[in-house]
Amino acid sequence: MMSNIYLHMLIFMISMFMFVYYYNQILLMLIALEFIMISFLMLLNMYSMTNNSMLLILYYLVFVVCESVLGLSLLIILIRSYGNDSVKLLNMNLW
């Protein structure tokens, strides 16, 4: 069981590194953010199996889905208005 915790923490740390390293591309940041959420879901699943609390996982999944839909809709708006998803080329003063 401890090896699973270390594996999930390794996935979490790698996805955090991806989130920080690819800060120029919004799509790659969203993918890294979803990996963070999945690794946290796996840890939450291990915790809830010991406490028989599956309702917490359902609430968490609802918020993760809402977050991912919001991120993808912002990405679509950004691509339609500017033509790419590169944050480097955007002037944030215009927002």
N, C-alpha and C positions, 0 to 999 in steps of 0.2 A: 504494500500500500504506500509506503514511503517513496518508492521509486516512481510511482505514478504522480505523486505530488512534485517530485523533482522534475519529471518530464513536463508537467503542465507549467511549472514555473520557468523552465527553459523555453517553452513555446511563448510564454508571456514576455520574457526578456528579449527574445529574438524579434518578436513583433513590435515591441517598444523601440528597439534599435531601427527597425524598418520605418517606423512612424517618424522618428527623428531624422533619419538619413535621407528619406525621400520627401522632404518638406516642400520641394518645388512642384511636384505633381500631385494634384488633388486626388486623382483616381488611385494612385498607389497609396496615398495616405488613408483613403477610405478602406482599401483592402487590408492594410495593416491594422486599422481600427477594428475591422471585423474579426481579424485574427485575435486581437486582444480580447474582444468580447467572447469569442469561442473558447479561449483558454480559461477565462474567468467563469464561463458557464460550466466547463468541465470540473473546475475546482468547486463550484457551487453545487454541482451534482453529487460529487463525493461527500460534501458536507451534509446535503439534504438526505442522502441515503441513510446516514447514521441517525438523523433526527426525525425521519419520516415527515418531512415538510416539503412536499412537492409543489405547493401553491406558490412558494417563493420563486421557484424556477419559472412558473407560468408568468408571473408578473415581470420577471427579468426578461423573458423572451419577448413580451409585448413591448417593453421599452427598447430593446435592441432592434426590433423590427421597425419601430417608429423612427429611431435614430438613423437606421440605414436608408429608409425611404426619404427622410429629410436630406441626407447627404447626397443621394443620387439625384433628387430633384434640384438641389443647388448646383450640382455638377452639370446637369442638362441646361439649366438657365445660363450658367457661365459659358458653356460651349456654344450655345446659340447666340449669345451676345458678343463674345470675343473670338470665337473660332478655335480655341484650344483650352487645355486645362492647366497650363503652366502659370503658376503664381508669380514667377519672376517677371513676367511681361505685363502684369497688371499694375495699375496705379491705384493703390488702396484709398487715395484721397477722393477718388470719384465715387466711391461707395458711400 
